[in-house]
Amino acid sequence: MATVAPDNVVQFPDTTRGSIEGRGRLRTLKESGDLVAHKLREAVRTLVAELRDEFGAKGDATSERDERNFYYGGRELLRENLMRLEGLIAGHWLKAFESAIGSGARKRTKEATLSSDQLQLVDFNDMDEQIAVKGLASRLQDGCEEGLFAAGRRLSFLAGRDDTVWSLETVLAEAAYAALKESELPAPLRLEVLGGLDRRSVKILGPVVHDLNAFLVGRRVLPTVRRSYTRVKREKADGSGSSDATAGTSGDVFALLQRLVPSTTAGGAPISAGPAVPMSPEAMAVAMQRVMASLDSLQHVLPQISETTPSTNILREFRGSDVGQNLDHLDAVTVDIVATLFDFIFDDKSVSDPIKALIGRLQIPVLKVAMLDKTFFSSKQHPARRLLDSLSRAAARCGPEVGHTDPLYAHISSIVERLQSEFKQDARLFDVLCGELNDFLEQQESEADAWALKAAPLVAEQERRELAAVAADAVLAGWLTSSLPEPVADLLTTEWRTLLVRHYLSDNTEGWESAVATAADLVASVEPVSDATGRRELASKLPTLVKRIHDALDQAGVTMERRVSLLDCLFSLHAAVLRGATPPEATMWSPPETPAGPAIVAESIETGGAMLQSMSLVDSANVPVLEEDSDSQRHVDELQRGDWVEFPGGESGPIRYRLSWVSPERGILLFTNPHSPRALSIAPAALALQLERGEAMIVPVEPIFERAVTRALETLKAA
């Protein structure tokens, strides 16, 4: 809950009122730019003072005359140009800031490319300085990542650019460079200053970012910014364009898994492999052909695996056959490793049994791939690994009760059938099927996004209502936590709270301030007055106060019966105060008994073809709980768009929903499902409580085969 100002007045947050052209929002933007400009002037003074001391010490320490002259001369130049540098950096910041307001200050995605002719004209001093500027921005980003993200997010929100986050570190670094460039200081000195600022970036510029965030939070611009919702983009599921950090390390992973195999094979003991006798390349090729022929036969006669028994590991049976017993050592270990990994897949409780049954039919194709190419174990770019990763994405959205009529199940089944019937030794088939599956999944995600587009306005309206309730309760809390006559407390918690919420939602600042002022005067009017002068002053004010209360009750639409009852009670209280009496103890208001803990409140909304079930966490006074510090809350904060969460589905069983949108103000999570027009809107605190109670489960996002490898290695470490 927001803190209450001493005068019990909570200002409307500019970020939730009006359009982007609203004067309050533009004024806050301008004040933000001016604040940073002022802070940058202070930062330059601090930097120059430290650099002058550093230059003096370096000049004293060197025996080289030119170097000594450089440092002593640089120290004097910095002293002479201090005021000019202060003005230049403030000016260049404001210029860049105004430009950013118009452009959104998106992070650069492409660097300029130069031809060989152009390279001959490059000033190497400029090149060094540009490198230094990029290093400065990078160092600042590393040291102040959370603060920079929060400030950039808040500024972009104020500017009406919810689709991006300003790269504030780049704007600051380039403003500093532009100021140095225009100062006409010698190029070597500019580079030295940039290096000094780089080393002190967090110390010098960190407070600027901190003060900017403090200012914006004070103006209630996105008071709680969740870094995780707009964190760094994940690699695409198909792995395109991503670097494979583990490429070339397949031997290491294979060797680690090899150590695990003896302790996990069937029956508790490894099946022996053929003798490790050196073989000629020709003999090895013949042996491999014989193994592949045996696996081909097994692949085509593989029986359908029942959904009720998805954990049949046919690789164990192959390993015990005549061919399996006579494998060379490396191939034998490969079979045992793949069999062990499928054991972990079959034991993965996050994957439904029907999907496990389908994946189980891929044992032979996967084994053939692993025997032909050992990089399969470590390279995420391997076609088979990429298909398995895509199948993991598909498995995440299939709930435990997925059936044969589900379009996604049918598509996965067709992929398995094609691999069983067509795959021999060319892994390109995995690539083709992976592309088809990714296209199918993207189509489903587009359908889910379409539902989200319809439901998002409903979530935004729900968010505004909850923010209105928080603002109203923050104002009333200062009075309700003290002793109040019961009629006054009753009026404040009912009609007056409703009136404040209504003014908030309609952006009626004048009405809000009038209602707050009237409530303050009402509370003051029922306090005991000991002197006659004070009672006379109160008597003169009461007619105006009663009229203001009448007008407010009219706005709230209070019935005549309720109005008469309230005013009669207030008349009795005022009469007692004017007589100098104290209201009897029995009439003092006390808060209701609080329940054991917060409760989840659900509400269903249907409009425009969209059905939304919203859930929020409220305390005993029906006030939304904004956030809690817990492990579950941290798991919620780490959710990203595209993640899947499993919720109870009543008699139909659990249902999985995809996170499709996160509201910018309170971080309300909107979940959708491509097969259902029903969307779920959940406050972060409510989802955290559901996770703690076991009423919801975050579906693991790590690829299924990678999870199996990870669990295998963890088992190895624990052994």
N, C-alpha and C positions, 0 to 999 in steps of 0.2 A: 504494500500500500504506500502511496506517496506520502511524504512527510507533510505536515501541516504548517503553514506559515504562521507567524505570531498573530497576524490579524485574521486568521482562519479563512483567508482568500486563496483559492487555487486558480491560477491563471489558465485559460484555455491553451493547450499546447498548439502552437502555430502549425505543427506538422499534420494536424488532423482536421484543420478547418479551412474551408475555402479552396480555391483553385491555386495553381502555381503562380498566378499573377497577383495573389493576395499580398497586400502591403506588409502584413506581418512577416510573411515568409521572405519576401525580398529584403525587408529591413534586417532580418536576422542574417541573411546572406552577406549583406554589406557590412554589418557589424563584425561578422566572422572574419572577412577579409581585412578589415581595419585592425582587428585584434592581432592577427598573425603578423601584419606589417609592423605593428608596434613591438611585438615580441621578437621579431627578426632584428630590429634595430638593437635591442638589448643583447641578442645573441652575438651580433657582430662586435659589439663593444667587448664582450667577454672573450670572444675568439681572438681579437686583435691584441688584447692585453696579454693573453697567454702566449700568443705567437711572438710578441715582442720580447717577452722573457726568454722564450725558447731560442729565438734568433741570437739574442745577446749571449746566452750560454754556449751556443754552437760557435759563435764568433770567437769567444774567449778560448774555447777548447782546441781550435784548429791552428795549425802552424802555417797553412797555406795562405798567402797574402790575398789571392783572388777570392778564395772561399771566404776569408774573414771579411773582406770588403763587401762581398755579396750579402752576408748576414747582417753586418752593421748597417749597410745601406738600406737593405730591406726593412730593417726595424724602423729607420727614420721615415721611409716612404709610407709604411703602414700608419705611423703616427700622424703624418701630414694628411693622409687621405682618409682618416677614420670617419669624419663627418660625411664625406662624399660617399664612402662605401655604405654607410648606414642608409643614406637617402636612396642610393642606387638599388640596394637589395629590396628595400620596401617598395620602391617604384616598380621594379621588375616583377616582384611577387604580385602586386595588385594588377599589373598588366596580364600576367599569366593567369591569375585568378579570374579576371573578367573574361578572358578567352575560354577558360575551362567551363565557366557557367554556360557559355554558348555552345561549346563542343562536347561537353561531358567528360573531357579529359580522359578519354579512354586510353588504356595502356597500349603502347605500340606493339603491333604484331609482326611488322615487317621492317627490316632495316634497309636503308638505301644501298643499292649496289652500284659500284663504280666500274667503268671500263678501264682497260689498261692505259688508255690515253689520259683519262681523268686522274688516275692514280699518280701520274707523273707531276700533276699540279697540286697535290695535296700538301698542305703545310704540316710538317711533322709535329710542330709545337701544338697546332690545333688538334691533331690526332691524339697526342698524349693527353691534352686537356679533356677531350671528349671521353677518352677511356677513364680518366680520373673522375669525371662527372658520373659516369655509369657506375663506377666503383662506389662513389659516395652514396648514390641512390640505393644500391644493393646493400651496403653496410647499414644504412639507416633503416631499410626495410627489415633486415634480419634482426636488428636490435629493438625495433618498435613496431613489430608486425601487428599486434592487436590494436594498439592505439591508432596507427595509420589506417588500418582497415575501418575502425569505428568512425574516425573523422571523415574519411573518404565516403563511407556509406551515408553518413548524416548529411554531408554537403551535397552529394548527388541527389538525396531524397529532397532536400530543400529546393534544389534546382529543377525538380520534377523529372529526374532521370533515374527511375527505379531499376532500369535495365543494366546499370553499370555501377562500378565503384571507382572513384577518382584515384588515380595513381599519385597520391599526394607527395610521396617521396621523390618522384621524378620532377614534379613541379617545383619543389623546394630546391632540389639540386640544380636544376637548370636556371632558377632565379639567381642562385648564388654565382653560378658561372657567368651569366649575362652581366651581373653587377661587376664582377672582376674584369670582364672583357671591356666594358665601357669605361672602367676606371683608368684604362690605358697604363696600368702597371706593367712592368716588363714581363714577357712571357715566362721566363724561369721563375720569377717571383709568384706569378699567378699559379703556376703548377705547385709551388711549395705551399702556398696558402690552401689550395684545394686538398693537398695531401694532409695538411694539418687539420683541416675541417673534417676530412674523412676519418682520421684517427679519433676525433672528438665528436663525431656525428651524433651519437646517442646522448652524450653529455650536453652538447650545445643545442641541438635541434629537438631532442626528446621532450624537454619542458615546453617547447612551443606547441608540439602536438598534444601534450597533456592538457595545457591550458585551453586549447581550442576545444577539446572534448568536454572539459569541465564547463566551459561557457555554453556549449550546445546542449549539454544535459540540463544545465540550469534553465535553459529556455524550453526544456522538455521536447527536444528534437530527438526522437528515437532513444528514450532513456535506456533501454536494454537492447543492445545490438548483439546478435548471435553470430559469432565469427563462422561457426560451422556451416550455416546455411548458404553462405556464399564463398565457401572455401575454394581452394584450387580445384579446377575441373579434373574429374577422373579421366583416366585413359578410356578411350572407346572400347566397348566390350570386344570388338573384333580385333583390337590390338593395332589397328592401322595407325601409322605415324608415331608409334611409341617406341622408345628404345628398349631393347632387351638387355637389362643389366646383367642377367645371368648367362648370356650367351657365352659359350666357350667353357662353361664350368660344369657341363653335364657329367664329366667324369667324377667330380667331387660329390655331386648329389647321388650319383649312381653308387659310388663307393660307400657313402653313408648309409644308404638304404640297404646295401648288401650286408652290412654289419647287423642290421635289424632282422633280416629274414630268418636265420636259424631259430630265433626264439618265438616266431609267430606262425610257423607252418603248421599244417593240420597234424593233429595227434601230438603236438608238443615237440616234435623232432623233425629236422629237415630230411627231405628225401635225397638220397645220394645222387650225385651227378656222375656222368661218365668220366673216365680218367682224363686229366688235363695233358694229353699227349700233343706235342707240336704237330700241326698239319700244314700241308702245302696249300697255297691259295686255291689250286684246282680242287683239292679234296674238301676244303672248306666250302667252296661254292656248291659242290655236289651235296654235301651234308645239309646246307641251308635249303637247297631245293627240295630235299627229301622232307625236311621239317615243314616247309611252306606247303607242300602237297598234303601232308597230314593235317595241317591246320585248315587248309581249304576244305578238305572233306568234312572236318568237324564243324566248320562254319556253316556249310550248306545243309547239314543234317541236324543242326542244333534244334532241339525241341522248344516249343513255346514254353516260357517260364511263367508259372502261375503268379498272379498278383498277390496271392496270399503267401507265397514262398519266394520272395524276390532275392533271397540271399544265397541262392545256389551258385557256388563257385566252381564252374566247370573247368577252370584252369588247374584246380587240384587234381581232377580226374585225368586231365591230359598229362600232368606231371607224373602221374603214376603209371601211365601207359608205357608200352615198349619203346615208342619213340621218345617220350619224355624222359625215361630212365637213361637213355643213351645220348642225351644232349651233352655238348661240351660244357665246360664249367661256366663260361660266360653266359651262354644261352640258358642254362639251367637256372642260374641266379636271376636272369631277366624274367623268366617265367614266375619264379617265386616272388620277386618284387611286385610284379603286376598283380599277381594273385593276392598278395598282402594288401596292396592299395585298394583293390576291389572289396576286400573284407571291410576296410574302413569306410568305403562308400556305402556298403550295405548296412553298416552300423550307424550311418549319419541320420539322426532323428529329425533333422530339418527338411529332409527330402521325403516326399510321400512314397508309400509302397508301390503304387502303380508306376511312378516315374523310375523308381529303383529297378523295377522289373524290366523296363525298357532299356535302361542304361546297362543292366546286367547282360543283355544280349549283345553288347558291344565288346565283350571280353576278348573274343578271338581277334576281331579287327584291331583292337588296341594292342594286343600282344604282338601281332604281326608287325605293326608299326614300331613298337619298342625294340623288337629283335633286329629290325632292319636299320634302325637309326636311334642310337643311344642318346642323342641330343633331345629326344622327345621328353626325357625326364626333367630337363631344366629350361629348355627354350619355350617361352610362351608364344613365340611366333610359329612354332611347328603347326602345320595345318590340323593335325589331330587334336593338339592341345587347344587350338582356337575353337574348334567345334565343341570340345568338351566344355570350354568356358561359356560358349553360347548356350549350350544345354543347361548349364548352371543358372544362367539368367532366366531361362524358361522354367526351370524347376522352382525358382524362387517365387514365381507367381502362381504356381499350381498348388492349391491347398491339399490337405490330407485326403479329401474326399473327391479328388479329380476323377472323372470317369471317361469312358470311351467317346462320349458325345461331345466332350470339350474340344473345340477346334485346335487348341494348342497341343493337347494330348495326341490328337489325330495327326498333326503335323510332325511331332516328334516320332510317332510310330512309323510314319512313312520314311523318315530319315533312316531309322534303324533297319527297316526292311531293305532299303536300297543298299546300305552298307553290307548287310548280310548277303545279299544276292549279287552285288556287283564288285565289291572291293577285292582286289587281289594283292598288288604290291605298290600301286601308284597312289601316293598320298594326296594327289590333286583332287580326288573325289571328295575328300574331307573338306577341301577349300570350297568346292562348288556347293556342297550341302550347307556349309557354314554361312555362305553368302545368302542362300535362300532362307535359312532360319533367321538370320539377322533382319532380312527384309520383312519377314512375317512378324517378328517381335516389334520392329519399328512401326508397322501398321497398327498393331495392338496399342502401342504407346500413344500413337496419334489419336486413337479412339478414346483412350483414357484422358488425354489432354483436352479433347472436345468436351467431355463431361466437366472437367475442371474449369473450363472457360465459362460454362453456364453457372457453376456453383460458386466461383470466386466472388462475384458481387454479393452473394448471400453471406459469405464468410466476412467480407469487409464490413457489411452492415452489422453483423453479430459483434465484430471486433469493436466497432464504434459504440455499440450499446454497452459493452463491458467496460470500455474506457470511460464512458459517461458515468457508469455506476461507481467505478474506482474514484473518479474525480469528486463525485457527490459525497461519497462516504469519507473521503479524505477531509473535506470541509466540515462535515458533521461530527467527525471523530473527536475533535477538540472539546466540543460541548457534551457529547454523549458519554465521554469517559469521566465526567465530573457529576456531582449530585445535581439532579434536575427534578423538579416536580413532574409527576407522572404524566399529566396532560401535555406538558411542553415536550417531553421526550417522545410521547406518542405522536404528536404532530410532526416533529422533526423526522422521525424514522418512517413515516408513511407519506403524507401529502407533500411535505417539503422535499423529501428525497426524490419523489416522483417529479416535482416541479423542476428541481435542479437538473435531473437527467434530461428532461424535455428541453430545457434551455440549452444544455450542452449539445444535444443532437441537432438542434436547429441553428446552432452557431449564434445564439442570441446572447452576446456578451453583456449587453446592457441589462437584459432580464436576469442573467446569472448574477451579476454584481448586485442588482437590486434585491434579489432573493436572499443572497448571503448577508447583505447589510440588514435586512428586515429580521432575519433569524438572529443575528447578533444583538440587535436592539431588543428582541423578544426575550432572549435569555437574560439580558441585563435587567429587563423590567421586572422579573420575578425574583431578583435577588433582594435580600433584606436591606432596607435603608434606615439608618439609625437617626439621622438628623432631620429636622423639620424642613430645612431648605431643600435638601435632596428630594424629599417627598413632594414638595410643591413643584419642583422641576419635572419630576416624573409625571405628576398629574397633568401638567401642561403638554407633555409629549404623548400621553396615552391616546388621545383621540386620533392623532395622525397615525400612530402605530397601528391602532385597530383598523383604520381605513386601509392601510397597506396590507394588513393580513387579509382583510375582506377581498381586496383586489387579487391577491395571490391565490386565494381559495377559488375565486372565479376562474382564473387561468387554469387551475388544476381540475376544474369540473367537479368540485366537491358537492355532494347532495345537501339539500337544505337541512335535513335531519342531523347529519354529521356536523354541519357548520354550526348549528345552534348548540349542539352538545359541546363542541370545542370552545366556542366563545363564552358559554356559560361558565365553563371551568376556568378559562383565563380571567373572566370578570371576578370570580371568587378569589383567585390568586392575587390579582392587582389590588382588590379591596383590602386583603390582608396586609399587603406590603404598605399601602397608604396609611393603614392604621398603626404601622410600626410593628406588626405581629410577624412571627415566623411561621411558615406553613408547617402543619403537623408532620411528624416523622412518618406517619403511615402513608402520606401521599408522595413520598420521595420515590423516584423511579430507580429501578435496579435492572441491569441487563438480564436477559433470559439465560437460563442454564445452557451452557455450550455442550454440544455433542462430543463424543470421544475424539473426533478428528474431522478433517475436511471431507466433504462429500462431492461425488461426481454428479453433476446435474445434466440431464440430456434433454434436448429439444429437437423436434422434427419440423422442418420447413419444406414446403413444396411450392414451387412457382416456375413458370416458364418451361415446364418439362423437366426441371431438375428437382431431385429430392435430396435434401441435405439433413443429416442427423448431426447436430452439434453437441459437443460435450465439453464442459468446463469444470474446473475444480473451484468450489466456493467454501468459505469458512462459515462459522456459526451465524454470522450476520448476513449471509448470502452475498458476500463480497468476493469477487473473483480472486483466486490466489494466482499471483503472477509468476512466481518462480521459487524453487526450493533448491538447496545445495545438497545433492545426493548423487550416488552412483547412477541411479536410474535417470536422474535429470541430465547428467553428463552424457549418457547414452542417447537421450533424446536430442540434446544439443548437437551431437555428432551426425544425426541423420542428414541425408542429402536427397535432393530431388532425384527420384528414380529408385530409392530404397523401398523395400516391401516390409509390411508389418502384418502379422496375423492377429485377427480379432475373433472373439466368439461369434458364432453365427446362429445360435439357438439350436433348434432341432436339426437344421440342415448341416450342422458341423461348422468348424472354424472356416473363416473366409480371409483371404489375403488381399490387402489393398496397397496400392502404389502411392508414395508421396509425390504429389503432382505440383504443389504450390505451397509457399510459405508466406504469410502476410508480413509486410514490412514493419508494422508497428509493434505488435505483441508476439510475433512469431507463431501465430496460430497455424496448425498443420492441416492441409487439405489432402485427403486421401481419396483416390478413385480406383475403379476397377473397369477394365475395358468391356466386361460382359454385363455391367449393371449401371443403370442410371442413378443409383444411390451413391451419394458421396458422404464421406465422414469428415467433419470439421472438429478438431480436437485441440484444446489448449495444451501447451507443452507440459504444464504441471499435472494436468489430468492424465496425459499419456504416461508420465513418469510414475504416477500412482498405480496405473493399470499394470505397468511392467513389474512393479514391486509386488503387487498382489497376484501376479501370474495370469492376469486377465488379457494380456497382450504379449506378443513375442516378436522381437525384431528378427526377421529372416536373415541369416548370414549372407553376406554379399561376396565372400571369397569364393572363387570357382571351386566346384566340387572336387575335381581331381587335385587341385592345389591344396584344398583342405585335407584331403587324404594324405598327401605328401607331408604336410605340416604335422599332422597327428602322428604319422609314422616316425618322423624325426624326433618329435617330443617323446614318443615311447622309447626310442633309442637312447635319448639323453637320460631318461628316468631309470633305465635298466642298470 
